[in-house]
Amino acid sequence: MINPFKALFGSAGEQIDVQDAARRLEAGAVMIDVREANEYAGGHAPAALHLPLSLIRAQGGAAVDALNLPGETAEILLICQGGMRSGAAQAVLARDTQRRYINVAGGMGAWISRGLPVSR
């Protein structure tokens, strides 16, 4: 069973900075933005898929499965506004042993402050 504190506030799972995340995206990594729909629509990393934390909490790995990612997808970057919600998503998804979930530290706030591209 997942520790409720970890599910609410995230865990100390693997993290990368936004510049490393951008490099991994260019190399073909998958990114999931866990913010709410209005936040995602306001600006997100190019090619980031939208899957809100509320759905991840309700469905766990099944929510990610519903995205129909390519079978060879083993590493998924998780991003939110500042890193807290993506950390919480990472904690919920930790039971999925087929994929590695990596939190993007600083989230979209850091992404934008570094001048990285944003899609709307």
N, C-alpha and C positions, 0 to 999 in steps of 0.2 A: 504494500500500500504506500502511496506517495505521502510524504510528510505534508500536512496542510500548510505549514509556514513556507515550505519550499514552493508549493504550488501557487501560493499567493504572491510571494516576494522574489522568487527565483532561487537559483542554486549557484554554486561556485563552479559551474561547468566551464568548458573551454570558451574563451573569448578572443576576438581579434579586433584590431582597430579598423576604422573605415577605409583607410588606404589599402590595407591587405584585402578587405572585403571587395573593393573595387577591382583589384587585380584578379581575385578569384572569379568574380562575375565575368570579366573579360575572357577568362580561361574556360568559361562554361559552367561555373557553379550555379546552383539554384538559390534564390533568395526569397524568403517569405516575409512579408510585412504583416505584423500582427496587430496593427492599429485599427481603429474603427474606420468605417467606410468613408466618412467625411474627411478624416485625416489623410487617408490614402489618396483620395481624390484631389486633395490640396497640394500634393507633391510627393513623389516616391522615387526610389532608385529605379533607373531604367531596368526593365525586365523583371522587376520584383513582382511576385505573385501576391495576391491579397488573401489572407486567411486570418480573421480576427481572433484574438486571444479567447474571447468568450466561446467561440466554436471549438477551439483547441481544448479548452477546459471541459466542454461538454462531451466531446467525441474522441479526444486523445489522438492517437496515431491514425485512426480512421478518417479524421478530417484531412490529414495530409494525403492519405491514400486516395481520397476523392479528387485530388488535383490531377490524378493520372500522370504523375511524373514518369519520365523514362525509367525503365527497370534498373539501369545502371547507376541511378542517382544515389550516391552513398553519403554525400555531404550537403547539408542544407544550412544556409546562413539565415539567422533570424534577426529581424530588425524591428524597432518601434521608434518612439520619439527620442527617448533618452537611454534606453537599455534595460529598464526595469521590467516592462511587460514582455520583452523578448526573453529575458532571463526566466520569467515565470513560465513562458511557453516551453523553454528549454527543459525546465524541471518537470513539467507535465509529460513531455515527449521522451524523457530519459528512459522510459521502459521500452521504447522502440529500438531493438538491438540491430536492426538492418540498416539504420541510417545514423549518421553522426550529426548532431545539431549544434551549431556554433553561434554564440551570441555576438552580435556586432556592438561592441562597446561604444557608448555615446550616441547610438542610434542616428536618426535623421538629423537631429540637432548638430551632431559632429559632422555628418555627411555634408550638410549644407555649409557649415562654417569652413570646411576644407575646400569648398568650391567644386565639389563633385557634381556631376550632371543629375538633374531632376526632371522627371516626366510628370505630366499632368493629364 
